[in-house]
Amino acid sequence: MLTYTLPLFYIDLILGFTLLEAVFLIWRYRASGLGLSDKDICMGLLPGFCLMLGLRFAAPAEVPLPVFACLLAAGVSHALDFYRRYRLAGGSSYPE
């Protein structure tokens, strides 16, 4: 049976992107005052970051493709959740 895998390096990229996302969102909030507060940003990112970090430390050298599909689904739902919360916080000038 053929199993598709991806290098563990991709999880490192996701972890790095999450850290950059946190830095950018906190900087943007502090610069403009719009959107989610520092606390909301950190509390929104921390659970997923810790789960990905746990996966990173527990994973073998290659991770099965279905695991990355789950990470992709989690990332999309995370982005939609942050967008919704950002809109509720009054962070957008665009009408719904």
C-alpha positions as a printed NumPy array, in Angstrom:
array([[  0.   ,   0.   ,   0.   ],
       [  1.336,   3.401,  -1.003],
       [  1.393,   6.017,   1.745],
       [  1.86 ,   9.665,   0.911],
       [  3.958,  11.655,   3.356],
       [  5.478,  15.096,   3.606],
       [  8.689,  16.132,   5.37 ],
       [  8.388,  17.31 ,   8.94 ],
       [  9.872,  20.617,   7.79 ],
       [  6.381,  21.713,   6.701],
       [  5.231,  21.721,  10.32 ],
       [  8.194,  23.965,  11.127],
       [  6.969,  26.352,   8.423],
       [  3.454,  26.365,   9.893],
       [  4.85 ,  27.067,  13.368],
       [  6.944,  29.928,  11.992],
       [  3.97 ,  31.358,  10.124],
       [  1.906,  31.246,  13.326],
       [  4.563,  33.222,  15.191],
       [  4.739,  35.791,  12.382],
       [  0.955,  36.013,  12.399],
       [  0.955,  36.772,  16.127],
       [  3.645,  39.441,  15.78 ],
       [  1.864,  41.095,  12.847],
       [ -1.593,  41.077,  14.461],
       [ -0.283,  42.452,  17.767],
       [  1.702,  45.145,  15.954],
       [ -1.335,  46.083,  13.889],
       [ -3.565,  46.317,  16.963],
       [ -1.047,  48.459,  18.818],
       [ -0.489,  50.727,  15.81 ],
       [ -4.154,  51.273,  14.924],
       [ -6.195,  50.189,  17.943],
       [ -8.466,  48.239,  15.611],
       [ -9.242,  44.553,  15.785],
       [ -8.52 ,  42.075,  18.53 ],
       [ -6.526,  42.922,  21.63 ],
       [ -3.129,  41.382,  22.383],
       [ -4.752,  39.043,  24.888],
       [ -7.409,  37.865,  22.411],
       [ -4.799,  37.293,  19.71 ],
       [ -2.539,  35.264,  21.999],
       [ -5.398,  33.244,  23.472],
       [ -6.68 ,  32.528,  19.969],
       [ -3.331,  31.35 ,  18.632],
       [ -1.862,  29.56 ,  21.645],
       [ -3.986,  26.36 ,  21.64 ],
       [ -3.293,  25.6  ,  17.98 ],
       [  0.365,  26.508,  18.336],
       [  0.771,  24.127,  21.287],
       [ -0.982,  21.308,  19.403],
       [  1.275,  21.804,  16.378],
       [  4.326,  21.928,  18.629],
       [  3.239,  18.665,  20.267],
       [  2.807,  17.118,  16.828],
       [  6.239,  18.399,  15.846],
       [  7.928,  16.734,  18.813],
       [  5.969,  13.474,  18.53 ],
       [  6.058,  13.034,  14.76 ],
       [  8.407,  10.759,  12.856],
       [ 10.67 ,  12.14 ,  10.139],
       [  7.751,  12.223,   7.698],
       [  4.112,  12.979,   8.436],
       [  1.208,  11.325,   6.585],
       [ -0.7  ,  13.485,   4.127],
       [ -4.028,  13.152,   6.037],
       [ -2.368,  14.859,   9.016],
       [ -1.5  ,  17.831,   6.815],
       [ -5.06 ,  17.835,   5.448],
       [ -6.297,  18.147,   9.04 ],
       [ -3.817,  20.966,   9.681],
       [ -5.074,  22.724,   6.551],
       [ -8.692,  22.399,   7.696],
       [ -7.721,  23.72 ,  11.137],
       [ -5.879,  26.657,   9.564],
       [ -8.825,  27.617,   7.383],
       [-11.27 ,  27.413,  10.292],
       [ -8.838,  29.443,  12.408],
       [ -8.641,  32.149,   9.733],
       [-12.434,  32.291,   9.439],
       [-12.801,  32.504,  13.228],
       [-10.283,  35.343,  13.508],
       [-11.963,  37.169,  10.637],
       [-15.355,  36.845,  12.375],
       [-13.967,  38.027,  15.712],
       [-12.131,  40.888,  14.024],
       [-15.363,  42.024,  12.385],
       [-17.25 ,  41.777,  15.694],
       [-14.547,  43.88 ,  17.369],
       [-15.15 ,  46.66 ,  14.857],
       [-11.875,  46.162,  13.067],
       [-13.199,  46.587,   9.561],
       [-14.655,  49.563,   7.779],
       [-16.234,  47.395,   5.087],
       [-19.991,  46.778,   5.331],
       [-21.178,  43.172,   5.561]])
